[in-house]
Amino acid sequence: MKKIFQFALMAAMMLPSALVLNACGDDDEDKPDSGEVDARIEKVVPNEYRKQMEKYITIYDGVNPPNVEGVFIAESPILVYDSSGTYEPGKVFYDYYYKFSNQNSSKNTVDYKRTNEEGNDTESSTGAFISGDGKNFTIFFNTTGSIMGISVKRALIVSGTMTDEGVKNMMWAFVMTEKGSDPDNTVMDVGEFRVVKDKDGLAENATWPLSTRTPEFMGNPELFSDISSGK
């Protein structure tokens, strides 16, 4: 049975009601005093889900991540894996801009934003956790909201390696961690996840988009899809 997990642009096009998301990190929690693993990640991504996702996305542990502040563009990102079976690997998604700012090295937190060029598909988090070591990093945080009146909670992950040109091997993923009553099995099941990567292996340095022009492919929405659209 086809399910729907969609927000912003694609939600408006395909659903009678839109998904509303509030992204959140626990920025009042302190950075771990010692050790190489930030235990806070388990609060966002339970170990049972992390073990499954690590087959498809690299998650960097460590408490000394690099400075990741900046804006980066992932052009024509492609699907690596979709446990729901909605899309086949290799599917192309919209271009997305990612902005990391206000990194706090004492608490290992960072503010996060993601948008398409038109600004009609966005998400953000204040005080998302960041782990890693050297030039490798992973950002992780929760989003909560509702789809068609069904409450949902997702964990989001962004990983990569900082370079002078941008983020190398940038990958991102989400997993459904909680959902409310769903007797018609409308939204993705708890534990289902999707992993996407930058197509050419480098999310290049960029500037935050100001354009509001309509993309050429809007007349044919089958060409591209939102990363978070689903069954």
DOBAFI-739388 format. One line per field, with one value per residue: residue number from 0; y, x, z of N, C-alpha, C in turn. Coordinates in Angstrom, 2 decimals. Layout:
REM residues N
nr = c(NUM,...)
n.north = c(Y,...)
n.east = c(X,...)
n.up = c(Z,...)
ca.north = c(Y,...)
ca.east = c(X,...)
ca.up = c(Z,...)
c.north = c(Y,...)
c.east = c(X,...)
c.up = c(Z,...)
***
This chain:
REM residues 231
nr = c(0,1,2,3,4,5,6,7,8,9,10,11,12,13,14,15,16,17,18,19,20,21,22,23,24,25,26,27,28,29,30,31,32,33,34,35,36,37,38,39,40,41,42,43,44,45,46,47,48,49,50,51,52,53,54,55,56,57,58,59,60,61,62,63,64,65,66,67,68,69,70,71,72,73,74,75,76,77,78,79,80,81,82,83,84,85,86,87,88,89,90,91,92,93,94,95,96,97,98,99,100,101,102,103,104,105,106,107,108,109,110,111,112,113,114,115,116,117,118,119,120,121,122,123,124,125,126,127,128,129,130,131,132,133,134,135,136,137,138,139,140,141,142,143,144,145,146,147,148,149,150,151,152,153,154,155,156,157,158,159,160,161,162,163,164,165,166,167,168,169,170,171,172,173,174,175,176,177,178,179,180,181,182,183,184,185,186,187,188,189,190,191,192,193,194,195,196,197,198,199,200,201,202,203,204,205,206,207,208,209,210,211,212,213,214,215,216,217,218,219,220,221,222,223,224,225,226,227,228,229,230)
n.north = c(-1.20,2.12,4.77,7.99,10.37,13.43,16.91,20.54,21.77,19.43,18.35,20.23,19.89,17.28,16.38,16.61,17.97,19.75,18.82,19.82,20.82,20.99,21.54,20.40,20.66,19.62,22.01,22.81,20.93,19.75,19.36,16.13,15.20,13.52,10.75,9.12,8.90,10.54,10.34,11.46,11.11,8.78,9.50,10.81,9.20,6.10,3.17,0.79,1.64,3.07,1.09,-0.19,1.88,2.59,0.91,2.20,4.92,6.90,7.43,9.61,9.29,10.83,13.65,15.98,17.65,19.20,22.74,23.61,25.68,27.48,27.73,25.38,23.68,20.99,19.41,17.97,15.63,12.12,9.11,6.76,4.65,3.32,2.23,1.85,1.17,2.84,4.42,3.72,3.06,5.62,7.46,10.83,13.88,17.17,20.04,21.15,23.57,23.88,25.16,25.78,27.12,29.30,27.57,25.84,25.14,24.36,23.04,21.38,21.88,23.04,25.32,24.65,24.76,24.04,24.36,24.66,26.35,28.03,28.50,27.31,24.91,24.03,23.48,23.58,23.74,24.59,24.45,21.78,18.60,17.93,15.69,14.04,14.04,15.44,16.26,15.15,14.87,14.59,15.65,15.72,15.55,16.01,16.11,17.21,16.92,16.93,14.90,15.07,15.18,13.22,12.64,12.90,11.91,12.45,11.45,13.17,13.09,14.36,13.96,14.20,15.31,17.96,20.24,22.58,23.26,22.61,20.35,17.14,13.97,14.20,13.18,12.50,11.67,10.40,9.00,7.51,7.80,7.90,7.72,8.80,7.57,5.66,4.32,3.73,3.27,5.37,6.99,6.69,3.78,3.33,3.23,2.99,4.29,6.68,7.30,9.65,11.01,13.44,13.91,14.15,13.81,16.04,18.64,21.78,24.94,27.72,30.39,31.55,31.09,33.58,33.72,33.58,32.49,30.39,27.02,25.33,22.71,22.58,22.32,19.71,17.64,15.02,14.75,15.46,15.03,15.60,15.06,14.05,13.11,10.39,7.11)
n.east = c(0.85,0.55,2.15,2.25,4.68,5.41,6.26,6.10,6.74,6.08,4.14,2.10,1.39,0.45,-0.96,-3.92,-3.58,-0.91,2.36,3.63,6.58,8.68,11.89,14.29,16.90,18.71,19.99,20.74,22.19,25.34,28.54,30.09,32.39,34.58,35.96,35.19,32.75,29.73,27.22,24.74,23.70,22.23,19.84,18.64,18.90,18.03,19.90,19.10,18.06,20.20,22.13,21.06,20.99,23.66,24.67,24.38,24.93,27.61,28.34,29.89,31.62,32.95,34.26,35.36,34.65,35.07,35.08,32.14,30.76,28.98,27.64,26.30,25.80,23.93,23.80,21.44,20.96,21.11,19.25,20.30,19.36,16.18,14.24,11.54,10.80,9.66,11.02,13.49,17.02,19.23,17.43,16.73,16.74,15.51,17.72,19.45,20.12,22.31,22.82,25.05,25.51,26.48,28.07,28.85,31.55,31.93,29.66,29.26,27.30,25.22,23.61,21.16,20.03,17.95,17.10,15.30,15.95,13.80,12.72,10.46,10.48,11.59,13.57,14.66,16.91,17.73,20.59,21.40,22.97,26.47,28.90,32.13,35.50,38.69,38.43,36.03,32.50,29.28,25.99,23.13,19.66,16.27,13.02,9.71,6.21,3.26,1.35,-1.34,-2.87,-1.76,0.48,4.02,7.47,10.78,14.16,16.97,19.95,23.09,26.04,29.58,32.72,34.82,36.19,38.29,36.82,34.21,31.74,32.79,31.74,29.12,26.28,22.90,20.13,16.93,14.91,11.92,10.89,8.83,5.24,1.82,-1.56,-2.52,-4.56,-5.14,-2.71,-1.19,1.15,4.76,6.16,7.25,10.71,11.31,13.44,15.38,18.10,20.27,22.61,25.09,25.36,27.78,29.67,30.58,29.42,29.29,30.81,28.64,26.19,23.48,20.29,18.38,16.51,13.19,12.09,10.18,10.93,11.91,11.08,8.70,6.41,6.38,6.25,7.07,9.67,11.45,11.80,10.89,13.16,12.04,9.59,7.26,5.85)
n.up = c(0.00,-0.92,0.78,2.40,2.92,3.31,2.78,2.70,-0.54,-2.18,-0.57,-0.73,-3.34,-3.52,-1.26,0.82,3.16,4.70,5.87,8.93,10.41,13.26,14.02,16.37,18.78,21.70,23.04,25.54,26.78,27.85,26.21,26.09,28.68,28.33,26.39,23.23,22.04,21.58,23.67,23.45,20.94,20.86,21.97,19.94,17.63,18.08,19.01,17.72,15.30,14.29,13.77,11.56,9.71,9.39,7.50,5.19,5.45,6.60,9.95,12.01,14.95,17.96,19.79,18.92,16.57,13.28,12.38,10.89,9.80,7.35,3.96,1.75,-1.34,-2.50,-5.38,-7.52,-5.81,-5.02,-4.41,-2.04,-0.48,0.38,2.82,2.88,0.38,-1.47,-3.39,-5.91,-5.62,-6.79,-7.71,-8.57,-6.75,-5.73,-5.99,-3.08,-0.55,2.17,5.39,7.96,11.12,13.89,15.50,18.45,20.26,22.83,23.70,21.60,19.54,16.82,14.60,12.13,8.76,5.94,2.53,-0.59,-3.73,-4.23,-1.80,-0.73,0.47,3.31,6.29,9.71,12.53,15.83,17.72,17.10,17.62,17.17,16.14,15.77,14.35,13.60,10.27,9.77,10.26,11.91,12.00,14.03,14.80,16.06,14.50,14.96,14.32,12.26,10.01,7.98,10.29,11.84,14.36,14.24,14.63,13.70,13.18,12.05,10.09,9.13,7.37,6.67,5.18,5.83,3.50,1.67,-0.54,0.01,1.33,1.41,0.22,1.21,2.97,3.84,5.98,7.09,9.70,10.72,13.94,15.79,15.74,15.74,16.24,13.47,11.76,9.10,8.00,6.81,6.85,6.81,8.34,11.74,12.17,9.49,6.94,5.00,2.84,1.40,-0.98,-2.04,-5.49,-7.06,-5.13,-3.79,-1.92,-2.76,-1.76,-1.23,-1.60,0.39,-1.05,-2.82,-4.73,-6.08,-8.21,-10.41,-10.88,-13.93,-14.05,-12.70,-14.14,-14.75,-12.45,-12.13,-12.80,-10.76,-7.23,-3.78,-1.12,1.22,0.50,0.32,0.70)
ca.north = c(0.00,3.35,5.64,9.37,11.10,14.55,18.22,21.71,21.85,18.23,18.18,21.11,19.39,15.94,16.04,17.55,18.79,19.79,18.42,20.91,20.29,21.84,20.85,20.81,20.01,19.92,22.81,23.10,19.84,20.03,18.43,15.13,15.59,12.66,9.65,9.37,8.77,11.45,9.50,12.15,10.70,7.72,10.12,11.22,8.00,4.90,2.26,-0.21,2.25,3.45,-0.08,-0.44,3.01,2.66,0.13,3.06,6.26,6.93,8.26,9.84,9.53,11.70,14.88,17.09,17.84,20.41,23.86,23.32,26.84,27.86,27.35,24.39,23.23,19.60,19.46,16.71,14.52,10.86,8.18,5.62,3.54,3.65,0.99,1.72,0.65,3.80,4.81,2.88,3.76,6.35,8.48,12.18,14.80,18.59,20.67,21.72,24.36,23.59,26.21,25.47,28.38,29.40,26.36,26.00,24.09,23.92,22.09,20.61,22.09,23.90,25.60,23.99,25.11,23.45,24.93,24.66,27.71,28.83,28.79,26.75,23.60,24.37,22.95,24.17,23.28,25.38,23.63,20.37,18.03,17.62,14.82,13.85,14.23,15.87,16.96,14.39,15.30,14.18,16.48,14.93,16.25,15.53,16.97,16.75,17.61,16.10,14.70,14.75,15.01,12.14,13.15,12.14,12.36,11.89,11.80,13.53,12.96,14.90,13.58,14.52,15.67,19.35,20.57,23.99,23.44,22.31,19.12,15.95,12.78,14.61,12.30,12.83,10.62,10.54,7.77,7.74,7.22,7.80,8.28,8.62,6.61,5.67,3.08,3.46,3.08,6.44,7.50,5.70,3.05,3.58,2.44,3.14,5.39,7.01,7.86,10.37,11.54,14.37,13.10,14.11,13.60,17.29,19.73,22.91,26.20,28.46,31.45,31.25,31.56,34.65,33.63,33.04,32.14,29.05,26.16,24.84,21.39,22.60,21.88,18.25,17.25,13.66,14.76,15.57,14.80,16.02,14.00,13.50,12.54,8.95,6.24)
ca.east = c(0.00,1.33,2.07,2.63,5.48,5.70,6.06,6.42,6.30,5.41,2.93,1.08,0.99,-0.11,-1.71,-4.96,-3.08,0.55,3.13,4.27,7.69,9.48,13.14,14.77,18.04,18.76,21.20,21.10,23.01,26.76,29.41,30.67,33.69,35.65,35.49,35.14,31.38,28.77,26.07,23.49,23.17,21.25,18.55,18.09,18.84,18.20,20.90,18.52,17.94,21.53,22.81,20.54,21.32,25.10,25.01,24.20,25.44,28.68,28.09,31.18,31.66,34.03,33.81,36.16,34.32,35.63,34.17,31.38,29.94,28.99,26.50,26.74,24.73,23.94,23.13,20.87,21.27,20.50,18.86,21.16,18.56,14.87,13.77,10.10,10.61,8.94,11.88,14.64,18.30,19.58,16.43,17.24,15.90,15.79,18.91,19.20,21.14,22.46,23.54,25.44,25.93,26.47,28.61,29.31,32.55,31.85,28.55,29.17,26.01,25.29,22.31,21.04,18.93,17.96,16.07,15.52,16.22,12.59,12.38,9.16,10.71,12.63,13.55,15.75,17.08,18.62,21.29,21.55,24.22,27.47,29.99,33.15,36.90,39.44,37.58,34.79,31.46,27.90,25.02,21.92,18.63,14.90,11.95,8.39,5.16,2.10,0.97,-2.76,-3.39,-1.05,1.72,5.21,8.78,11.84,15.55,17.71,21.40,23.88,27.44,30.49,34.10,35.05,37.34,38.27,35.84,32.87,31.61,33.05,30.96,27.98,25.12,21.92,19.13,15.96,14.24,10.73,11.11,7.54,4.07,0.59,-2.53,-2.55,-5.29,-5.12,-1.32,-1.00,2.51,5.82,6.20,8.37,11.89,11.62,14.38,15.83,19.46,20.55,23.96,25.39,25.60,29.17,30.54,31.02,28.46,30.21,30.54,27.61,25.55,22.07,19.54,17.39,15.59,11.85,11.58,9.62,11.82,11.36,10.48,7.45,5.36,6.43,6.78,7.59,11.11,12.19,10.98,11.42,13.85,11.22,8.33,7.32,4.80)
ca.up = c(0.00,-1.00,1.94,2.12,3.91,2.45,3.35,1.89,-1.92,-2.65,0.23,-1.28,-4.64,-3.52,-0.06,1.20,4.26,4.66,7.04,9.64,11.18,14.12,14.29,17.69,19.41,23.13,23.14,26.93,27.27,27.67,25.50,26.98,29.24,27.84,25.55,21.81,21.56,22.18,24.01,23.14,19.65,21.05,22.25,18.65,16.78,18.90,18.47,16.83,13.98,13.84,13.23,10.22,8.83,9.15,6.31,4.03,5.72,7.60,11.11,12.65,16.39,18.39,20.45,18.40,15.16,12.66,12.19,9.67,9.45,5.94,3.12,0.77,-2.23,-2.98,-6.67,-8.01,-4.91,-5.45,-3.35,-1.77,0.02,0.94,3.42,2.64,-0.96,-2.30,-4.50,-6.22,-5.54,-7.99,-8.00,-8.42,-5.99,-5.90,-5.41,-1.76,0.12,3.59,6.11,9.33,11.73,15.36,16.11,19.83,20.49,24.22,23.82,20.36,18.90,15.65,14.01,10.83,7.87,4.61,1.68,-2.03,-4.18,-4.22,-0.42,-0.36,1.10,4.27,7.65,10.48,13.90,16.67,18.70,16.74,18.10,16.15,16.60,14.76,14.72,12.43,9.32,9.62,11.20,11.77,12.70,14.23,15.56,15.89,14.06,15.36,13.59,11.95,8.62,7.90,11.64,12.53,14.93,13.84,15.09,12.87,13.46,10.84,10.18,8.01,7.57,5.59,5.48,5.44,2.65,1.28,-1.60,0.49,2.12,0.61,0.57,2.04,2.96,4.87,6.13,8.16,10.12,11.52,15.27,16.48,15.06,16.47,15.70,12.01,11.44,7.66,7.58,5.83,6.83,6.93,9.60,12.65,11.81,8.07,6.76,3.66,2.81,0.15,-1.03,-3.10,-6.66,-7.51,-4.00,-3.16,-1.76,-2.91,-1.07,-1.94,-0.84,0.65,-2.22,-2.67,-5.86,-5.88,-9.52,-10.52,-11.65,-15.18,-13.93,-11.96,-15.03,-14.82,-11.15,-12.12,-13.06,-9.53,-6.05,-2.51,-0.41,2.28,0.03,0.63,0.18)
c.north = c(1.24,4.21,7.02,9.89,12.30,15.86,19.29,21.58,20.62,17.96,19.01,20.58,18.10,15.62,17.06,18.39,18.66,19.29,19.64,20.34,21.36,21.07,21.33,20.00,20.42,20.73,23.20,21.99,20.12,18.96,17.41,15.53,14.77,11.56,10.08,9.31,9.74,10.67,10.15,11.68,9.62,8.28,10.56,10.02,6.77,3.89,1.25,0.34,2.61,2.27,-0.39,0.64,3.05,1.77,1.02,4.48,6.18,7.90,8.38,10.12,10.45,13.00,16.10,17.31,19.10,21.55,23.67,24.53,27.22,27.44,26.45,23.96,21.79,19.57,18.07,15.54,13.26,9.95,7.03,4.41,4.06,2.37,0.77,1.14,1.59,4.15,3.81,3.70,4.42,7.42,9.86,13.05,16.24,18.96,21.25,22.50,24.02,24.69,25.75,26.76,28.28,28.12,26.66,24.86,23.60,22.86,21.14,20.66,23.03,24.14,25.12,24.55,24.37,24.06,24.59,26.11,28.60,29.16,28.24,25.33,23.78,23.59,23.55,23.58,24.21,24.48,22.14,19.87,17.79,16.79,14.72,14.12,14.61,16.67,16.27,14.80,14.61,15.11,15.66,15.67,15.63,16.57,16.37,17.55,16.68,16.01,14.27,14.43,13.91,12.70,12.27,12.75,11.67,12.28,12.06,13.51,13.58,14.59,14.00,14.85,17.08,19.47,22.06,24.27,23.24,21.05,17.92,14.79,13.11,13.66,12.77,11.78,11.03,9.18,8.17,7.04,7.08,8.27,7.96,7.58,6.77,4.42,2.73,3.29,4.09,6.89,6.37,5.04,3.48,2.65,2.53,4.37,5.53,7.66,8.43,10.88,12.56,13.58,13.00,14.00,14.85,18.29,21.02,24.12,27.03,29.65,31.11,31.85,32.65,34.55,33.08,32.62,30.68,28.19,25.61,23.52,21.39,22.15,20.38,17.72,15.84,13.64,14.73,15.36,15.36,14.82,13.30,13.03,11.04,8.21,6.94)
c.east = c(0.88,1.09,2.54,3.48,6.07,5.50,6.39,5.87,5.53,4.16,1.80,0.54,0.19,-1.01,-2.79,-4.56,-1.57,1.14,3.80,5.34,8.33,10.74,13.70,15.99,18.07,20.01,21.57,21.95,24.47,27.45,29.97,32.06,34.84,35.06,35.37,33.74,30.47,27.49,24.75,22.87,22.10,19.87,17.85,17.88,19.07,19.12,20.33,18.36,19.31,22.24,22.35,21.00,22.79,25.56,25.02,24.73,26.51,28.30,29.40,31.01,32.84,33.48,34.63,35.89,34.96,34.62,33.46,30.58,30.11,27.71,27.02,25.55,24.97,23.12,22.72,21.24,20.51,20.24,19.86,20.33,17.25,14.27,12.28,9.80,9.87,9.72,13.01,15.91,18.65,18.58,17.01,16.24,16.27,17.20,18.53,20.40,21.12,23.28,23.78,26.00,25.91,26.98,29.19,30.26,32.54,30.77,28.43,27.75,26.20,23.86,22.31,19.85,19.09,16.84,16.34,15.64,15.00,12.13,11.04,9.28,11.87,12.48,14.74,15.78,18.05,19.27,21.29,22.89,25.17,28.57,31.01,34.54,37.67,38.55,36.23,33.76,30.13,27.03,23.74,20.94,17.27,14.02,10.63,7.35,4.00,1.91,-0.49,-3.33,-2.72,0.27,2.89,6.45,9.82,13.19,16.23,19.20,22.03,25.34,28.29,31.88,34.35,36.31,37.25,37.19,34.40,32.86,31.75,32.23,29.79,26.81,24.16,20.81,18.10,15.36,13.03,10.92,9.82,6.44,2.84,-0.31,-2.66,-3.25,-5.28,-3.71,-0.93,0.45,3.51,5.80,7.38,9.52,12.23,12.50,14.78,17.20,19.73,21.98,24.09,25.88,27.06,30.17,31.05,29.87,29.28,29.80,29.57,27.17,24.08,21.21,18.53,16.30,14.24,11.25,11.09,10.54,11.13,10.63,9.17,6.29,5.32,7.03,7.31,9.10,11.92,11.23,11.67,12.06,12.93,9.85,8.42,6.16,3.45)
c.up = c(0.00,0.22,1.56,3.25,3.21,3.18,2.34,0.47,-2.35,-1.84,-0.35,-2.60,-4.56,-2.34,0.23,2.39,4.31,5.95,7.64,10.55,12.04,14.47,15.61,18.09,20.87,23.42,24.56,27.53,26.93,26.84,26.49,27.43,28.65,26.97,24.10,21.24,22.31,22.42,23.68,21.83,19.82,21.39,20.97,17.75,17.65,18.22,17.48,15.41,13.42,13.19,11.82,9.24,8.48,8.00,5.07,4.22,6.80,8.71,11.88,14.14,16.70,18.95,20.03,16.91,14.60,12.70,10.85,9.19,7.99,5.26,2.01,-0.07,-2.65,-4.26,-7.14,-7.10,-5.32,-4.25,-3.26,-1.37,0.59,1.49,3.21,1.26,-1.89,-3.55,-4.68,-6.06,-6.87,-8.38,-7.70,-7.67,-6.31,-5.44,-4.05,-1.28,1.60,4.24,7.55,9.95,13.24,16.04,17.48,20.16,21.93,24.41,22.63,19.80,17.72,15.16,12.56,10.06,6.56,3.81,0.22,-2.48,-4.07,-2.79,0.02,0.18,2.06,5.56,8.38,11.88,14.60,17.70,18.39,17.25,16.91,16.79,15.48,15.28,13.45,11.52,9.11,10.66,10.91,12.61,12.85,15.14,15.27,15.23,14.54,14.60,13.34,10.45,8.62,9.28,12.43,13.06,14.55,14.49,14.24,13.45,12.13,11.10,8.94,8.30,6.39,6.09,4.96,4.57,2.32,0.23,-1.14,1.33,1.20,1.15,1.50,1.84,4.03,4.85,7.16,8.46,10.95,12.87,16.07,15.55,15.89,15.81,14.20,11.51,9.96,7.10,6.50,5.72,7.01,8.30,10.45,12.28,10.33,7.87,5.30,3.75,1.43,0.19,-2.16,-4.32,-7.05,-6.36,-3.33,-3.14,-1.69,-2.07,-1.91,-1.10,-0.70,-0.46,-1.89,-3.73,-5.45,-7.21,-9.52,-11.36,-12.89,-15.01,-13.17,-12.83,-15.17,-13.53,-11.08,-12.30,-11.76,-8.37,-4.83,-1.80,0.58,1.81,0.20,0.06,0.13)
***
